[in-house]
Amino acid sequence: MNERCRQIERSIIKDFRKTIWKPFIRGLNEYQMLQPGDSVAVCISGGKDSMLLAKCMQEILRHGKMEFGLHFLVMDPGYHPANRALIEENAGLLEVPIHIFSSEIFDTVADVAQSPCYLCARMRRGYLYAHAKELGCNKIALGHHFDDVIETILMSMLYGAQVNTMMPKLHSTNFEGMELIRPLYFVKEADILAWKEQNGLRFLQCACRFTEQIARERKEAEETAGEIVKSSKRQEMKEFIAQFRKISPHIENNILKSVENVNLDACLGYVQKGVRHHFLEDYAPKTGKTEY
């Protein structure tokens, strides 16, 4: 028996009951992510978020009232051997029976100049959907957490000139009958880090070659010129939100609630099912278009 694994599992249910376990259960229930008879593929990148998700899903299957199938998928997009070895080591320690398959995504996006991260994410998801479907799954579960959601909302506003959020679940557009769920939707990153630190765990940070290259260039710039280099738009949002926390502990929750309480009567325009609408469409009295 792996006693250390048992301790790590107990820490989720007991030590982090309020900050991890209950928010995890809340996400499942509030957004009806699981149904009896589902077969779920938990997609594991090797980072702290997806490994915690794997353990939470094991625990809810073990102690919950609902029967569903559970698989654990790891896609190797071209990891350095040491990174792959760390994933396998952690899976063994945490008793997560992973299924690993390989792709050449890193090689494919290595020379892409525009939005390589976006392309990589889309390709990864396609591979994961396909392999999950081969295993007989109807859902894939990703490890995005509360902070990811808030950062996405802010990035869409500040850099995309639109209001979008990372949805808790959605239907696949390319794989019929497949859904994506995000069970850690209400779990905050700081609490995941606290769980990791308390249990002395070490996970992959980001094994992407592109990100590693940026990190090296950032470090060199800071060492040679004393410049502070922003690593990504998402990192900028993390720093932005950290400033918000100093003002009020409620701002993050209010950002999420803002996309739950959208008042279409007070919007200049919106897009629904791919169709753009303008407030003048329903503005009375209707008149012809006038230009000056």
Sequence and secondary structure as in RCSB ss.txt:
>XXXX:A:sequence
MNERCRQIERSIIKDFRKTIWKPFIRGLNEYQMLQPGDSVAVCISGGKDSMLLAKCMQEILRHGKMEFGLHFLVM
DPGYHPANRALIEENAGLLEVPIHIFSSEIFDTVADVAQSPCYLCARMRRGYLYAHAKELGCNKIALGHHFDDVI
ETILMSMLYGAQVNTMMPKLHSTNFEGMELIRPLYFVKEADILAWKEQNGLRFLQCACRFTEQIARERKEAEETA
GEIVKSSKRQEMKEFIAQFRKISPHIENNILKSVENVNLDACLGYVQKGVRHHFLEDYAPKTGKTEY
>XXXX:A:secstr
  HHHHHHHHIIIIITIIIIIHHHHHHHHHTT   TT EEEEEE SSHHHHHHHHHHHHHHHHSS   EEEEEEE
ESS  HHHHHHHHHHHHHTT  EEEEE  HHHHHTT  S HHHHHHHHHHHHHHHHHHHTT SEEE    HHHHH
HHHHHHHHTTSS     SEEE SSSTT EEE TTTT  HHHHHHHHHHTT    S   HHHHHHHHHHHHHHHHH
       HHHHHHHHHHHHHHH TTHHHHHHHHTTS  GGG SEEEETTEEEEGGGG SS       
